[in-house]
Amino acid sequence: MAARGLVHGPLGDTCLHLCVDMQRLFGPDYPWAVPWLERVLPAIEALCGHRPERTVFTRFIPAARPGEGRGAWARYYRRWASATLEEIGADADRLVPALERFVPPARVVDKQVYSPWMEGRLDALLAQSEVEAIVITGGETDVCVLATALGAIDRGFRVILVADALCSSSDETHDALMELYLTRFSEQIEVASTEEVLDGWR
C-alpha cells in the first residue's frame, strides 16, 4: 500500500483547492442524489474557509432537454431525462448553500462533461495564476473526481486527494477507486486527510 499523507512535503502559495461538483442537483430530492454529500460537507467547508481565494468550484451542467448532447451523451440524457434542466430547473446547477458563500473570492468553472479539462475553461483560469499543486475534493470519487485527477496528472500537477472530503453514490466503487489511487498512481497522487492538508498548507 502506498504511503498516505503529504508524502511530497508541505503545500504553499502555488497550491489550489479544486472542489468538484458540490451542487444542489447531487443533494436530497434530486435524481442524482449522493447520500454522502452532506457527510463530507464540513471537511470541504473547512478547506474552502482556509484559502477561499485559492479555491475553484467546478459545476456539472446537465443537458437542457432529453436526448441533447453529442453521440453517447444524447443516449445518456434520454436515459436520464429526469435530470435535465427542463425537469429539475436551473437552480439545481447552483452550489450547495454551505459553499455558495465562498464565491467570491472563490471562482466557478462550468462544464458539460465529467472532466473539467476538456472545454478549456479551467486551463485558461489556471494560466492566470501560478499553480503547481491541486488539492481535490467533492464528488463523485469514481466519476468526475477520477476525470479531474487524471487530467491534472497529465498536466504535471502535484495531485492531492482529500480522503474524508470525497463522496460517491456507491460505496463499492468509491473503495475500489481509492485503492486504485493509492496503488496504481502512488507516484502521482497523494491521499491525505483534511487535517493533514490544513496542517501542511501554510
N, C-alpha and C positions, 0 to 999 in steps of 0.2 A: 504494500500500500504506500502511495506517495505521501510525503510529509504534508502536514496541514499547517495553516497559519501563513503569515507573510514571510515565506521562505527566502525571498529575494530582498529582504530588508524593508525599512520603513518607507512610507509614501510621503510625497511632498507637494509642492505647488504645481507640478506637472501631472497631477492625478485628477481624474474626472469621475464623478459618480453618474453612471448611466442607469436609470431606472426604467425598466421595460414594462410598458402596457398596464400600468396600475390604474385601470379605468372603471367607470361605473358599469360598463357592459359586461365586465367579468365579476360583478358583485351579485348579491342576492336578487332574486326575481328576474334575472335575465337568462336567456337560453344558454349562454356560455359561462354561467356562474362557476367560479373557482372557490371551493369551500375553504381553502387555506388562506385566501387573500387577506381576510381580516386578522388572521393569526400572525402573519408576517408584517403587518402594517406598522406596529410600534417600532420594530427594528428599522424599517425603511424611513420612518419619520425621524428617528434619531440620526441617521446618516444624512438626510436632507438638511436637518437643522444644523448639523456640524459645519457644512460648507454649501449653503444653498446657491451661492454664486458659481460653484463648480459642479452643479447638478444639471443634468439634461434628462427630461422625460420623453420617452417615445410613446406614441399613441397609434394603435392599430385601427384604421378606419375601414369598416366593412363596406361592401358594395351598397349602392343606393337601393337597388331592386333585385329580386331573384333573377338568376341567370346572367347577371352582368359580370364582366371580367374576361380576361384573356385565357383561352384554352381551358385547362382544367379548373381554373378559378370560376368559370361560368358554371361548370357542373357542381363545384363546391357550394356556390350560392343558390343553386336550385335545391341542393340538399339542406342547406341552412337558410332557407327563405325567412325563417322566423328571426334570424339575427341581422337581417338587412336594415338599413336606416329607415326604409319605408315602414318597417314593422316596429322598430324599437325607439325611433326618434333620435334626433341629433344630440340630445343631452347625454345619451348613452356613451358618446365618444369622450366625454369630459373625464378628467382625472377624478379619482375618488376625493371627497371633500377634504379629508385629512391632509392630502398632498397638494391640492389646488392652491393653498395659501402660500406655497413656496415660490409661486410664479407671479411676477418676477421676484428675485433676480434669476431663479432657475429658468431654463428655457425648454421649449417643447418642439419636438420633431415628429411630424406625422408621416405615416407610411401606410401603404395598402397591401403589403405582403409581410411575411414573417420577419425578414431581415431588414434592419434599418439602414443597411448599407447599399441596397440595390438602386434606390432612386436618387442618390447623390446628396440629399439634404444634410445628412449627418456629416459626411466628408467635408462639405462646404463649411459647416459650422465649426468643425474641429480645426479647419485650416486657419481660422481666425485667432486661435489661441494655442499655446504650446501644450501638447498633451502627449505623455509617454506611457501613462498607466491608466487603465479603465477598471473601476470597481462596478460590478454588475449586480443589480438586484431586480426583483419583480417576477413576472411570470410569462409564459409558463416555462418551467425548468427544461422541459423536453420538447418545446416548440420554438417560441420566439427568443427565449434566452439562449437556446442552442444556436440559432441562426446568428444572434448578436455576438456570441462568444467566438464562433468560427470566423466571422468577418473581422473581428478585432485581431484575432491571431494572424490571419492572412496579411493584415496591415502592419504587423510587427509590434503591436502594443503589448505591454505587460497587462495580463488579464487576471483580475481577482474576482472570484465568485463568492458572494456572502451567503454562507450556507443557511443561516437562520433568517434570511431575507429573500428567499426564493420560494415560489409556490407553484403548484400544479393541481390539476383536477384528477390526477392519477398517482396514487402512492407508488404503485409498481414501477411505472416508467420514470418517475422522479428519482427513485432509488437507483434504478439502472443507469440513469444519466449521471448521477453524482458519482457512481462507481467509474463510469467512463471518463468523466472529467479528471478524477483523481489518479487514474492509471494510464490511459492512452495519451493524455495530454499533460503528463506530470511535469514536463519541462516548460510548458507554455501557459498553464492555468494553475493559479494558487487558489485554494479553497480555505477561507478564513471565516471567523465569526464576526458579528457586528462589533463586539467588544474589541477584538483584535484589530479590526480596521480603524476604529475610533482611536485606539491607543497608538496605532502606528502611523496615523495621518496627522502630521503637525504642520 
